[in-house]
């Protein structure tokens, strides 16, 4: 089983993804770790990534998850996965995949990003994330205003893990 925990920057993908992985007793993969240095540098300059920038990163993430799926190893991936086309690349060849969408409004996300220190993506990138976002129609949707523990409980309840 592979689970993608998706949402815009600041929605809690790393926090929720790592808690969910711990609850399920599986590995957590943080997609940010897999970005090529050029992508990190671009985002650090406040420049949004385009589809061309993202494609090799998405393909690499798919390979990581496919390996988990093939070996029967469960994993949770925290990844923005903002567009349907990105989610298609991520899920290619993986039959046991679920998507969790951490849904938040612009003001909540902006506030979170404004108080975040030491991350390559600043609050100036929030609008570009919302501009790119295509909300999934086939995901477990959770409101990010709940506590991390409540969110993880809701995910486990709705997904029947």
Residue pairs with C-beta under 8 A, 6 or more apart in sequence:
1 26
1 74
1 96
1 97
1 98
1 161
2 65
2 68
2 69
2 74
2 75
2 76
2 77
2 94
2 96
2 97
2 98
3 20
3 24
3 74
3 75
3 76
3 77
3 97
3 98
3 99
3 100
3 159
4 65
4 76
4 77
4 79
4 81
4 87
4 90
4 91
4 97
4 98
4 99
4 100
5 13
5 16
5 17
5 20
5 76
5 77
5 78
5 79
5 100
5 102
6 13
6 79
6 80
6 81
6 82
6 87
6 99
6 100
6 101
6 102
6 136
6 139
7 13
7 80
7 101
7 102
7 103
7 104
7 144
8 80
8 82
8 104
8 109
8 126
8 129
8 130
8 133
9 80
9 109
9 113
9 121
9 125
9 126
9 129
10 104
10 109
10 110
10 112
10 113
10 116
10 126
11 102
11 103
11 104
11 109
11 144
12 102
12 144
12 148
12 151
13 30
13 31
13 78
13 79
13 80
13 102
14 30
14 32
14 78
15 148
16 78
16 100
16 102
16 142
16 148
16 151
16 152
16 155
17 28
17 30
17 76
17 77
17 78
18 28
18 30
18 76
18 78
19 148
19 149
19 152
20 28
20 76
20 100
20 152
20 155
20 156
21 27
21 28
21 75
21 76
22 28
23 152
23 156
24 74
24 76
24 156
24 161
25 74
26 73
26 74
26 75
26 76
27 68
27 73
27 74
27 75
27 76
28 75
28 76
28 77
28 78
29 61
29 64
29 65
29 75
29 76
29 77
29 78
30 78
31 57
31 61
31 77
31 78
31 79
31 80
32 78
32 120
34 57
34 60
34 61
34 64
35 43
35 57
36 56
36 57
38 53
39 49
39 53
39 54
39 57
40 120
42 49
42 53
43 49
43 120
43 121
43 125
44 120
46 122
46 124
46 125
48 125
48 128
48 129
48 132
51 83
51 85
54 86
55 89
58 86
58 89
58 90
59 89
61 77
61 79
61 90
62 89
62 90
62 91
62 92
62 93
62 94
64 75
64 77
65 75
65 77
65 90
65 94
65 97
66 92
66 93
66 94
67 73
68 74
68 75
69 93
69 94
69 95
69 96
69 97
77 90
79 90
80 86
80 129
81 87
81 90
81 99
82 129
82 132
82 133
82 134
83 132
83 133
83 134
84 134
84 136
87 99
87 136
90 97
91 97
98 139
98 140
98 159
99 136
99 138
99 139
99 140
100 139
100 140
100 142
100 155
100 159
101 135
101 136
101 139
101 140
101 141
101 142
102 142
102 144
102 151
103 135
103 141
103 142
103 143
103 144
104 143
104 144
104 145
106 126
106 127
106 130
108 144
108 145
109 126
109 129
109 130
110 123
110 126
113 121
113 122
113 123
113 125
113 126
114 123
116 123
140 154
140 155
140 158
140 159
142 151
142 154
142 155
143 151
144 151
146 154
